[in-house]
Amino acid sequence: MKRRKRIIIDKKFQFKTTFSIIGLVTLLAAIIVAAIAISVVYNNHRIERINVMEDTIVQYLQVKSIMRKSADLDEKAMKQIAVNHSGNMKAMSAMIRYNKILLAFLIVFVIGQGVILFLVLIRKTHQIAGPVYVMTGYLQDMIAGKYPTTRSLRKKDELQNFYSLFCKMLDAARNKDKK
């Protein structure tokens, strides 16, 4: 038996169903991504402000220490502050970078999810539209005065019970006309 390859059988039904579901999922994903993006941007701005404040404080303390030429205790404290400051600045910069990477990953993930969802839904709607397409062809044949030769549906097609009942109806009509 020849393999049927047309994936888009009923454009209106398949695209309407697919895009309705994708639209809903995308809307929900966009709300989640927007909330995360707002949080990331807000936190990045806060971290950047903290960076500026800490940098200003450390610079002030260093200048004050140099100007006072104070005791060794002041110098030891300044060295410790400088070490802590450097570590804090690197940590905050790493957090900002991580937040940006996380946001980019989420956006790519949502786009990928949309593409996968589109492909899955087109395939699923094909399993519904295919049997409807076949039965529509049978009805057109009957309207033209011919009795169509029925065939089985694919294993994964939907509407198997309805199709079986439809074929029984065609056989009954054919048998009735023979009498």
C-alpha positions in Angstrom: 0.0 0.0 0.0 1.3 3.4 -0.9 2.3 5.5 2.1 0.3 8.8 2.4 2.6 11.7 3.0 0.5 14.9 3.0 0.7 16.3 6.5 -1.5 19.3 6.1 -4.9 17.9 5.0 -7.4 20.4 6.4 -5.5 23.7 6.7 -8.2 25.6 8.5 -8.8 22.9 11.2 -5.2 21.9 11.7 -3.8 25.4 11.8 -6.7 26.8 13.9 -6.3 24.0 16.5 -2.5 24.1 16.4 -2.2 27.9 16.7 -4.9 28.1 19.4 -3.0 25.7 21.6 0.3 27.3 20.8 -1.1 30.7 21.4 -2.3 29.7 24.9 1.0 28.0 25.8 3.0 30.9 24.4 0.9 33.4 26.3 1.5 31.5 29.6 5.2 31.1 28.8 5.5 34.8 27.9 3.9 35.7 31.2 6.4 33.5 33.1 9.4 34.7 31.0 8.2 38.4 31.5 8.0 37.9 35.3 11.4 36.3 35.4 12.8 39.0 33.0 11.5 41.8 35.2 13.0 40.1 38.3 16.3 39.6 36.5 16.5 43.2 35.2 15.4 44.6 38.6 18.0 42.4 40.5 20.7 43.3 38.0 20.0 47.0 38.5 20.2 46.6 42.3 23.4 44.6 42.0 24.9 47.3 39.8 23.9 50.0 42.3 25.4 48.0 45.1 28.6 47.6 43.0 28.8 51.4 42.5 28.1 52.1 46.2 30.7 49.5 47.4 33.3 50.7 45.0 32.7 54.3 46.1 33.0 53.3 49.8 36.2 51.4 49.2 37.7 54.2 47.2 36.8 56.7 49.9 38.3 54.5 52.6 41.5 54.0 50.6 41.9 57.7 50.0 41.1 58.5 53.7 43.7 55.9 54.8 46.4 57.3 52.5 45.7 60.8 53.6 45.8 60.0 57.3 48.9 57.8 57.1 47.3 56.0 60.1 48.6 53.0 62.1 49.2 49.5 60.9 45.7 48.5 62.1 44.2 50.8 59.5 46.4 49.4 56.8 45.5 45.8 57.7 41.9 46.7 57.7 42.2 48.4 54.3 44.0 45.3 52.8 41.2 43.1 54.1 38.5 45.5 52.8 40.3 45.5 49.4 40.4 41.7 49.3 36.7 41.5 50.2 35.8 44.2 47.8 37.5 42.5 44.9 35.8 39.2 45.7 32.4 41.0 46.1 32.8 42.8 42.8 33.7 39.6 41.0 30.8 37.8 42.6 28.3 40.5 41.7 29.5 40.6 38.1 29.2 36.9 37.9 25.6 37.1 39.2 24.7 39.7 36.6 26.3 37.6 33.9 24.5 34.4 35.2 21.1 36.3 35.2 21.6 37.4 31.6 22.5 33.9 30.5 19.5 32.5 32.4 17.2 34.9 30.7 18.6 34.1 27.3 18.3 30.4 28.0 14.6 30.8 29.0 13.8 32.7 25.8 15.5 30.1 23.6 13.7 27.3 25.6 10.3 28.9 25.1 11.0 29.4 21.4 12.1 25.7 21.1 9.1 24.6 23.1 6.9 26.5 20.6 8.5 24.8 17.6 8.2 21.3 19.2 4.6 22.0 20.2 3.8 23.1 16.6 5.3 19.9 15.1 3.5 17.7 17.6 0.2 19.4 17.2 0.3 19.4 13.4 1.0 15.6 13.5 -1.9 15.1 16.0 -4.4 17.2 14.1 -3.3 15.2 11.0 -4.5 12.1 12.7 -7.9 13.7 13.0 -8.0 15.6 9.7 -6.9 12.5 7.7 -9.9 10.3 8.4 -12.2 13.3 7.9 -10.6 13.9 4.5 -11.0 10.3 3.5 -14.7 10.3 4.6 -15.3 13.6 2.7 -14.0 11.9 -0.4 -16.4 9.0 0.1 -19.3 11.4 0.5 -18.3 13.3 -2.7 -18.2 9.9 -4.5 -21.7 9.1 -3.2 -23.0 12.5 -4.2 -21.6 11.8 -7.7 -23.6 8.5 -7.7 -20.6 6.2 -7.1 -20.0 3.8 -4.2 -16.5 4.3 -3.0 -14.2 1.4 -2.2 -13.3 1.8 1.4 -9.9 1.2 2.9 -8.6 1.0 6.4 -7.3 3.9 8.3 -3.7 4.1 9.6 -3.2 2.5 13.1 -2.6 5.9 14.8 -5.4 7.7 13.2 -8.2 9.0 15.4 -11.9 8.5 14.8 -11.5 4.8 14.2 -14.9 3.8 15.6 -16.7 6.6 13.7 -14.9 5.6 10.5 -15.9 1.9 11.0 -19.5 3.0 11.5 -19.3 5.2 8.4 -18.0 2.3 6.3 -20.8 0.1 7.6 -23.3 2.8 6.5 -21.7 2.9 3.0 -21.9 -1.0 2.8 -25.6 -0.9 3.9 -26.4 1.8 1.3 -24.6 -0.2 -1.4 -26.5 -3.4 -0.4 -29.8 -1.6 -0.3 -29.2 -0.3 -3.9 -28.3 -3.8 -5.1 -31.7 -5.1 -4.0 
